[in-house]
Structures are given as structure tokens and as C-alpha cells.
Amino acid sequence: METKTYVLTRIDGDYAWLTCTSAEEEPYFIARALLPMDADEGSRLKLENFQFEII
């Protein structure tokens, strides 16, 4: 699996919208429980091995 970089663009309750910065993809909706606890709007996230990490 390749590493991708995202920006958390919006939080809607228990869900968040992520926008990929490394490819042209549509923003997608994900449960906040899958993100790091301190992720907030504007956070840059790295997805590697099915885990998100703040960068």
C-alpha cells in the first residue's frame, strides 16, 4: 500500500472530511474514531499501513 497525505478539511460531529494532497481524488468521509485523537480541522495526516498519523 502506498503512503498518501491528506488534509482534514471539515469535521461533522463524529465524522470528518479528508482531502488528498498527493493525488486528484474526491474528498471522502471517515469516522473520527479512525483518526488520531488530537487531529483537528487543518491537520495534515499521513495514511500508511491503514493507520493515520499527524505530520
mmCIF file of the N, C-alpha and C atoms, coordinates in Angstrom:
data_MODEL
# 
_entry.id   MODEL 
# 
loop_
_atom_site.group_PDB 
_atom_site.id 
_atom_site.type_symbol 
_atom_site.label_atom_id 
_atom_site.label_alt_id 
_atom_site.label_comp_id 
_atom_site.label_asym_id 
_atom_site.label_entity_id 
_atom_site.label_seq_id 
_atom_site.pdbx_PDB_ins_code 
_atom_site.Cartn_x 
_atom_site.Cartn_y 
_atom_site.Cartn_z 
_atom_site.occupancy 
_atom_site.B_iso_or_equiv 
_atom_site.pdbx_formal_charge 
_atom_site.auth_seq_id 
_atom_site.auth_comp_id 
_atom_site.auth_asym_id 
_atom_site.auth_atom_id 
_atom_site.pdbx_PDB_model_num 
ATOM 1   N N  . MET A 1 1  ? 0.848   -1.181 0.000  1.00 0.00 ? 1  MET A N  1 
ATOM 2   C CA . MET A 1 1  ? 0.000   0.000  0.000  1.00 0.00 ? 1  MET A CA 1 
ATOM 3   C C  . MET A 1 1  ? 0.885   1.233  0.000  1.00 0.00 ? 1  MET A C  1 
ATOM 4   N N  . GLU A 1 2  ? 0.542   2.190  -0.836 1.00 0.00 ? 2  GLU A N  1 
ATOM 5   C CA . GLU A 1 2  ? 1.330   3.415  -0.909 1.00 0.00 ? 2  GLU A CA 1 
ATOM 6   C C  . GLU A 1 2  ? 0.936   4.391  0.196  1.00 0.00 ? 2  GLU A C  1 
ATOM 7   N N  . THR A 1 3  ? 1.852   5.259  0.542  1.00 0.00 ? 3  THR A N  1 
ATOM 8   C CA . THR A 1 3  ? 1.599   6.288  1.550  1.00 0.00 ? 3  THR A CA 1 
ATOM 9   C C  . THR A 1 3  ? 0.910   7.468  0.882  1.00 0.00 ? 3  THR A C  1 
ATOM 10  N N  . LYS A 1 4  ? -0.148  7.964  1.506  1.00 0.00 ? 4  LYS A N  1 
ATOM 11  C CA . LYS A 1 4  ? -0.869  9.130  0.992  1.00 0.00 ? 4  LYS A CA 1 
ATOM 12  C C  . LYS A 1 4  ? -0.930  10.191 2.077  1.00 0.00 ? 4  LYS A C  1 
ATOM 13  N N  . THR A 1 5  ? -1.022  11.441 1.636  1.00 0.00 ? 5  THR A N  1 
ATOM 14  C CA . THR A 1 5  ? -1.106  12.580 2.542  1.00 0.00 ? 5  THR A CA 1 
ATOM 15  C C  . THR A 1 5  ? -2.472  13.239 2.371  1.00 0.00 ? 5  THR A C  1 
ATOM 16  N N  . TYR A 1 6  ? -3.095  13.579 3.494  1.00 0.00 ? 6  TYR A N  1 
ATOM 17  C CA . TYR A 1 6  ? -4.424  14.186 3.486  1.00 0.00 ? 6  TYR A CA 1 
ATOM 18  C C  . TYR A 1 6  ? -4.440  15.426 4.368  1.00 0.00 ? 6  TYR A C  1 
ATOM 19  N N  . VAL A 1 7  ? -5.438  16.275 4.122  1.00 0.00 ? 7  VAL A N  1 
ATOM 20  C CA . VAL A 1 7  ? -5.734  17.409 4.997  1.00 0.00 ? 7  VAL A CA 1 
ATOM 21  C C  . VAL A 1 7  ? -7.143  17.203 5.524  1.00 0.00 ? 7  VAL A C  1 
ATOM 22  N N  . LEU A 1 8  ? -7.290  17.333 6.829  1.00 0.00 ? 8  LEU A N  1 
ATOM 23  C CA . LEU A 1 8  ? -8.617  17.245 7.439  1.00 0.00 ? 8  LEU A CA 1 
ATOM 24  C C  . LEU A 1 8  ? -9.294  18.583 7.182  1.00 0.00 ? 8  LEU A C  1 
ATOM 25  N N  . THR A 1 9  ? -10.254 18.599 6.267  1.00 0.00 ? 9  THR A N  1 
ATOM 26  C CA . THR A 1 9  ? -10.841 19.864 5.847  1.00 0.00 ? 9  THR A CA 1 
ATOM 27  C C  . THR A 1 9  ? -12.074 20.272 6.630  1.00 0.00 ? 9  THR A C  1 
ATOM 28  N N  . ARG A 1 10 ? -12.821 19.287 7.162  1.00 0.00 ? 10 ARG A N  1 
ATOM 29  C CA . ARG A 1 10 ? -14.037 19.642 7.893  1.00 0.00 ? 10 ARG A CA 1 
ATOM 30  C C  . ARG A 1 10 ? -14.408 18.519 8.850  1.00 0.00 ? 10 ARG A C  1 
ATOM 31  N N  . ILE A 1 11 ? -14.923 18.911 10.012 1.00 0.00 ? 11 ILE A N  1 
ATOM 32  C CA . ILE A 1 11 ? -15.408 17.948 10.996 1.00 0.00 ? 11 ILE A CA 1 
ATOM 33  C C  . ILE A 1 11 ? -16.921 18.113 11.116 1.00 0.00 ? 11 ILE A C  1 
ATOM 34  N N  . ASP A 1 12 ? -17.644 16.991 10.976 1.00 0.00 ? 12 ASP A N  1 
ATOM 35  C CA . ASP A 1 12 ? -19.105 16.953 11.117 1.00 0.00 ? 12 ASP A CA 1 
ATOM 36  C C  . ASP A 1 12 ? -19.448 15.962 12.218 1.00 0.00 ? 12 ASP A C  1 
ATOM 37  N N  . GLY A 1 13 ? -19.461 16.418 13.456 1.00 0.00 ? 13 GLY A N  1 
ATOM 38  C CA . GLY A 1 13 ? -19.785 15.535 14.575 1.00 0.00 ? 13 GLY A CA 1 
ATOM 39  C C  . GLY A 1 13 ? -18.754 14.432 14.738 1.00 0.00 ? 13 GLY A C  1 
ATOM 40  N N  . ASP A 1 14 ? -19.181 13.189 14.565 1.00 0.00 ? 14 ASP A N  1 
ATOM 41  C CA . ASP A 1 14 ? -18.286 12.039 14.727 1.00 0.00 ? 14 ASP A CA 1 
ATOM 42  C C  . ASP A 1 14 ? -17.581 11.655 13.430 1.00 0.00 ? 14 ASP A C  1 
ATOM 43  N N  . TYR A 1 15 ? -17.722 12.467 12.408 1.00 0.00 ? 15 TYR A N  1 
ATOM 44  C CA . TYR A 1 15 ? -17.118 12.173 11.107 1.00 0.00 ? 15 TYR A CA 1 
ATOM 45  C C  . TYR A 1 15 ? -16.278 13.344 10.636 1.00 0.00 ? 15 TYR A C  1 
ATOM 46  N N  . ALA A 1 16 ? -15.385 13.071 9.682  1.00 0.00 ? 16 ALA A N  1 
ATOM 47  C CA . ALA A 1 16 ? -14.503 14.113 9.157  1.00 0.00 ? 16 ALA A CA 1 
ATOM 48  C C  . ALA A 1 16 ? -14.372 13.962 7.646  1.00 0.00 ? 16 ALA A C  1 
ATOM 49  N N  . TRP A 1 17 ? -14.133 15.080 6.968  1.00 0.00 ? 17 TRP A N  1 
ATOM 50  C CA . TRP A 1 17 ? -13.871 15.097 5.533  1.00 0.00 ? 17 TRP A CA 1 
ATOM 51  C C  . TRP A 1 17 ? -12.372 15.236 5.331  1.00 0.00 ? 17 TRP A C  1 
ATOM 52  N N  . LEU A 1 18 ? -11.800 14.336 4.527  1.00 0.00 ? 18 LEU A N  1 
ATOM 53  C CA . LEU A 1 18 ? -10.380 14.379 4.210  1.00 0.00 ? 18 LEU A CA 1 
ATOM 54  C C  . LEU A 1 18 ? -10.199 14.656 2.727  1.00 0.00 ? 18 LEU A C  1 
ATOM 55  N N  . THR A 1 19 ? -9.200  15.483 2.417  1.00 0.00 ? 19 THR A N  1 
ATOM 56  C CA . THR A 1 19 ? -8.850  15.781 1.038  1.00 0.00 ? 19 THR A CA 1 
ATOM 57  C C  . THR A 1 19 ? -7.426  15.320 0.805  1.00 0.00 ? 19 THR A C  1 
ATOM 58  N N  . CYS A 1 20 ? -7.223  14.529 -0.240 1.00 0.00 ? 20 CYS A N  1 
ATOM 59  C CA . CYS A 1 20 ? -5.899  14.008 -0.577 1.00 0.00 ? 20 CYS A CA 1 
ATOM 60  C C  . CYS A 1 20 ? -5.054  15.122 -1.196 1.00 0.00 ? 20 CYS A C  1 
ATOM 61  N N  . THR A 1 21 ? -3.816  15.262 -0.733 1.00 0.00 ? 21 THR A N  1 
ATOM 62  C CA . THR A 1 21 ? -2.924  16.282 -1.286 1.00 0.00 ? 21 THR A CA 1 
ATOM 63  C C  . THR A 1 21 ? -1.957  15.698 -2.299 1.00 0.00 ? 21 THR A C  1 
ATOM 64  N N  . SER A 1 22 ? -1.828  14.377 -2.343 1.00 0.00 ? 22 SER A N  1 
ATOM 65  C CA . SER A 1 22 ? -0.846  13.761 -3.215 1.00 0.00 ? 22 SER A CA 1 
ATOM 66  C C  . SER A 1 22 ? -1.433  13.238 -4.528 1.00 0.00 ? 22 SER A C  1 
ATOM 67  N N  . ALA A 1 23 ? -2.748  13.353 -4.714 1.00 0.00 ? 23 ALA A N  1 
ATOM 68  C CA . ALA A 1 23 ? -3.384  12.888 -5.942 1.00 0.00 ? 23 ALA A CA 1 
ATOM 69  C C  . ALA A 1 23 ? -4.721  13.602 -6.125 1.00 0.00 ? 23 ALA A C  1 
ATOM 70  N N  . GLU A 1 24 ? -5.217  13.587 -7.353 1.00 0.00 ? 24 GLU A N  1 
ATOM 71  C CA . GLU A 1 24 ? -6.520  14.176 -7.637 1.00 0.00 ? 24 GLU A CA 1 
ATOM 72  C C  . GLU A 1 24 ? -7.601  13.163 -7.292 1.00 0.00 ? 24 GLU A C  1 
ATOM 73  N N  . GLU A 1 25 ? -8.153  13.288 -6.096 1.00 0.00 ? 25 GLU A N  1 
ATOM 74  C CA . GLU A 1 25 ? -9.217  12.414 -5.628 1.00 0.00 ? 25 GLU A CA 1 
ATOM 75  C C  . GLU A 1 25 ? -10.322 13.266 -5.032 1.00 0.00 ? 25 GLU A C  1 
ATOM 76  N N  . GLU A 1 26 ? -11.514 12.715 -5.010 1.00 0.00 ? 26 GLU A N  1 
ATOM 77  C CA . GLU A 1 26 ? -12.631 13.387 -4.357 1.00 0.00 ? 26 GLU A CA 1 
ATOM 78  C C  . GLU A 1 26 ? -12.429 13.342 -2.845 1.00 0.00 ? 26 GLU A C  1 
ATOM 79  N N  . PRO A 1 27 ? -12.847 14.384 -2.120 1.00 0.00 ? 27 PRO A N  1 
ATOM 80  C CA . PRO A 1 27 ? -12.794 14.327 -0.654 1.00 0.00 ? 27 PRO A CA 1 
ATOM 81  C C  . PRO A 1 27 ? -13.655 13.165 -0.162 1.00 0.00 ? 27 PRO A C  1 
ATOM 82  N N  . TYR A 1 28 ? -13.268 12.563 0.951  1.00 0.00 ? 28 TYR A N  1 
ATOM 83  C CA . TYR A 1 28 ? -14.093 11.485 1.460  1.00 0.00 ? 28 TYR A CA 1 
ATOM 84  C C  . TYR A 1 28 ? -14.342 11.611 2.943  1.00 0.00 ? 28 TYR A C  1 
ATOM 85  N N  . PHE A 1 29 ? -15.412 10.955 3.366  1.00 0.00 ? 29 PHE A N  1 
ATOM 86  C CA . PHE A 1 29 ? -15.988 10.996 4.693  1.00 0.00 ? 29 PHE A CA 1 
ATOM 87  C C  . PHE A 1 29 ? -15.441 9.822  5.487  1.00 0.00 ? 29 PHE A C  1 
ATOM 88  N N  . ILE A 1 30 ? -14.949 10.050 6.703  1.00 0.00 ? 30 ILE A N  1 
ATOM 89  C CA . ILE A 1 30 ? -14.378 8.977  7.514  1.00 0.00 ? 30 ILE A CA 1 
ATOM 90  C C  . ILE A 1 30 ? -14.756 9.200  8.984  1.00 0.00 ? 30 ILE A C  1 
ATOM 91  N N  . ALA A 1 31 ? -14.892 8.124  9.726  1.00 0.00 ? 31 ALA A N  1 
ATOM 92  C CA . ALA A 1 31 ? -15.208 8.225  11.158 1.00 0.00 ? 31 ALA A CA 1 
ATOM 93  C C  . ALA A 1 31 ? -14.010 8.816  11.896 1.00 0.00 ? 31 ALA A C  1 
ATOM 94  N N  . ARG A 1 32 ? -14.269 9.758  12.782 1.00 0.00 ? 32 ARG A N  1 
ATOM 95  C CA . ARG A 1 32 ? -13.188 10.395 13.545 1.00 0.00 ? 32 ARG A CA 1 
ATOM 96  C C  . ARG A 1 32 ? -12.478 9.410  14.457 1.00 0.00 ? 32 ARG A C  1 
ATOM 97  N N  . ALA A 1 33 ? -13.127 8.325  14.823 1.00 0.00 ? 33 ALA A N  1 
ATOM 98  C CA . ALA A 1 33 ? -12.507 7.313  15.691 1.00 0.00 ? 33 ALA A CA 1 
ATOM 99  C C  . ALA A 1 33 ? -11.291 6.674  15.019 1.00 0.00 ? 33 ALA A C  1 
ATOM 100 N N  . LEU A 1 34 ? -11.205 6.761  13.690 1.00 0.00 ? 34 LEU A N  1 
ATOM 101 C CA . LEU A 1 34 ? -10.069 6.194  12.961 1.00 0.00 ? 34 LEU A CA 1 
ATOM 102 C C  . LEU A 1 34 ? -8.884  7.158  12.864 1.00 0.00 ? 34 LEU A C  1 
ATOM 103 N N  . LEU A 1 35 ? -9.099  8.401  13.291 1.00 0.00 ? 35 LEU A N  1 
ATOM 104 C CA . LEU A 1 35 ? -8.059  9.433  13.218 1.00 0.00 ? 35 LEU A CA 1 
ATOM 105 C C  . LEU A 1 35 ? -7.387  9.606  14.576 1.00 0.00 ? 35 LEU A C  1 
ATOM 106 N N  . PRO A 1 36 ? -6.178  10.194 14.602 1.00 0.00 ? 36 PRO A N  1 
ATOM 107 C CA . PRO A 1 36 ? -5.537  10.482 15.898 1.00 0.00 ? 36 PRO A CA 1 
ATOM 108 C C  . PRO A 1 36 ? -6.420  11.406 16.746 1.00 0.00 ? 36 PRO A C  1 
ATOM 109 N N  . MET A 1 37 ? -6.361  11.232 18.050 1.00 0.00 ? 37 MET A N  1 
ATOM 110 C CA . MET A 1 37 ? -7.211  11.995 18.978 1.00 0.00 ? 37 MET A CA 1 
ATOM 111 C C  . MET A 1 37 ? -7.051  13.510 18.839 1.00 0.00 ? 37 MET A C  1 
ATOM 112 N N  . ASP A 1 38 ? -5.829  13.985 18.566 1.00 0.00 ? 38 ASP A N  1 
ATOM 113 C CA . ASP A 1 38 ? -5.607  15.430 18.512 1.00 0.00 ? 38 ASP A CA 1 
ATOM 114 C C  . ASP A 1 38 ? -5.734  16.007 17.099 1.00 0.00 ? 38 ASP A C  1 
ATOM 115 N N  . ALA A 1 39 ? -6.269  15.252 16.161 1.00 0.00 ? 39 ALA A N  1 
ATOM 116 C CA . ALA A 1 39 ? -6.488  15.768 14.800 1.00 0.00 ? 39 ALA A CA 1 
ATOM 117 C C  . ALA A 1 39 ? -7.626  16.781 14.834 1.00 0.00 ? 39 ALA A C  1 
ATOM 118 N N  . ASP A 1 40 ? -7.425  17.894 14.143 1.00 0.00 ? 40 ASP A N  1 
ATOM 119 C CA . ASP A 1 40 ? -8.412  18.960 14.092 1.00 0.00 ? 40 ASP A CA 1 
ATOM 120 C C  . ASP A 1 40 ? -8.450  19.505 12.672 1.00 0.00 ? 40 ASP A C  1 
ATOM 121 N N  . GLU A 1 41 ? -9.419  20.357 12.372 1.00 0.00 ? 41 GLU A N  1 
ATOM 122 C CA . GLU A 1 41 ? -9.504  20.929 11.029 1.00 0.00 ? 41 GLU A CA 1 
ATOM 123 C C  . GLU A 1 41 ? -8.177  21.598 10.670 1.00 0.00 ? 41 GLU A C  1 
ATOM 124 N N  . GLY A 1 42 ? -7.690  21.307 9.473  1.00 0.00 ? 42 GLY A N  1 
ATOM 125 C CA . GLY A 1 42 ? -6.423  21.851 9.022  1.00 0.00 ? 42 GLY A CA 1 
ATOM 126 C C  . GLY A 1 42 ? -5.238  20.930 9.275  1.00 0.00 ? 42 GLY A C  1 
ATOM 127 N N  . SER A 1 43 ? -5.435  19.869 10.051 1.00 0.00 ? 43 SER A N  1 
ATOM 128 C CA . SER A 1 43 ? -4.337  18.927 10.332 1.00 0.00 ? 43 SER A CA 1 
ATOM 129 C C  . SER A 1 43 ? -3.938  18.197 9.055  1.00 0.00 ? 43 SER A C  1 
ATOM 130 N N  . ARG A 1 44 ? -2.623  17.994 8.894  1.00 0.00 ? 44 ARG A N  1 
ATOM 131 C CA . ARG A 1 44 ? -2.109  17.180 7.786  1.00 0.00 ? 44 ARG A CA 1 
ATOM 132 C C  . ARG A 1 44 ? -1.894  15.779 8.334  1.00 0.00 ? 44 ARG A C  1 
ATOM 133 N N  . LEU A 1 45 ? -2.397  14.806 7.590  1.00 0.00 ? 45 LEU A N  1 
ATOM 134 C CA . LEU A 1 45 ? -2.351  13.419 8.038  1.00 0.00 ? 45 LEU A CA 1 
ATOM 135 C C  . LEU A 1 45 ? -1.669  12.543 6.997  1.00 0.00 ? 45 LEU A C  1 
ATOM 136 N N  . LYS A 1 46 ? -0.939  11.561 7.479  1.00 0.00 ? 46 LYS A N  1 
ATOM 137 C CA . LYS A 1 46 ? -0.310  10.575 6.607  1.00 0.00 ? 46 LYS A CA 1 
ATOM 138 C C  . LYS A 1 46 ? -1.006  9.252  6.846  1.00 0.00 ? 46 LYS A C  1 
ATOM 139 N N  . LEU A 1 47 ? -1.411  8.580  5.756  1.00 0.00 ? 47 LEU A N  1 
ATOM 140 C CA . LEU A 1 47 ? -2.015  7.253  5.852  1.00 0.00 ? 47 LEU A CA 1 
ATOM 141 C C  . LEU A 1 47 ? -0.999  6.239  5.360  1.00 0.00 ? 47 LEU A C  1 
ATOM 142 N N  . GLU A 1 48 ? -0.603  5.363  6.267  1.00 0.00 ? 48 GLU A N  1 
ATOM 143 C CA . GLU A 1 48 ? 0.374   4.325  5.941  1.00 0.00 ? 48 GLU A CA 1 
ATOM 144 C C  . GLU A 1 48 ? 0.008   3.072  6.719  1.00 0.00 ? 48 GLU A C  1 
ATOM 145 N N  . ASN A 1 49 ? -0.048  1.954  6.031  1.00 0.00 ? 49 ASN A N  1 
ATOM 146 C CA . ASN A 1 49 ? -0.414  0.676  6.661  1.00 0.00 ? 49 ASN A CA 1 
ATOM 147 C C  . ASN A 1 49 ? -1.741  0.774  7.410  1.00 0.00 ? 49 ASN A C  1 
ATOM 148 N N  . PHE A 1 50 ? -2.716  1.444  6.796  1.00 0.00 ? 50 PHE A N  1 
ATOM 149 C CA . PHE A 1 50 ? -4.079  1.574  7.332  1.00 0.00 ? 50 PHE A CA 1 
ATOM 150 C C  . PHE A 1 50 ? -4.138  2.339  8.652  1.00 0.00 ? 50 PHE A C  1 
ATOM 151 N N  . GLN A 1 51 ? -3.137  3.169  8.955  1.00 0.00 ? 51 GLN A N  1 
ATOM 152 C CA . GLN A 1 51 ? -3.145  3.998  10.158 1.00 0.00 ? 51 GLN A CA 1 
ATOM 153 C C  . GLN A 1 51 ? -2.830  5.441  9.781  1.00 0.00 ? 51 GLN A C  1 
ATOM 154 N N  . PHE A 1 52 ? -3.562  6.364  10.400 1.00 0.00 ? 52 PHE A N  1 
ATOM 155 C CA . PHE A 1 52 ? -3.327  7.788  10.194 1.00 0.00 ? 52 PHE A CA 1 
ATOM 156 C C  . PHE A 1 52 ? -2.371  8.312  11.249 1.00 0.00 ? 52 PHE A C  1 
ATOM 157 N N  . GLU A 1 53 ? -1.518  9.239  10.822 1.00 0.00 ? 53 GLU A N  1 
ATOM 158 C CA . GLU A 1 53 ? -0.556  9.872  11.720 1.00 0.00 ? 53 GLU A CA 1 
ATOM 159 C C  . GLU A 1 53 ? -0.495  11.356 11.356 1.00 0.00 ? 53 GLU A C  1 
ATOM 160 N N  . ILE A 1 54 ? -0.462  12.223 12.360 1.00 0.00 ? 54 ILE A N  1 
ATOM 161 C CA . ILE A 1 54 ? -0.352  13.663 12.110 1.00 0.00 ? 54 ILE A CA 1 
ATOM 162 C C  . ILE A 1 54 ? 1.085   13.971 11.714 1.00 0.00 ? 54 ILE A C  1 
ATOM 163 N N  . ILE A 1 55 ? 1.224   14.781 10.660 1.00 0.00 ? 55 ILE A N  1 
ATOM 164 C CA . ILE A 1 55 ? 2.580   15.181 10.240 1.00 0.00 ? 55 ILE A CA 1 
ATOM 165 C C  . ILE A 1 55 ? 2.743   16.676 10.327 1.00 0.00 ? 55 ILE A C  1 
# 
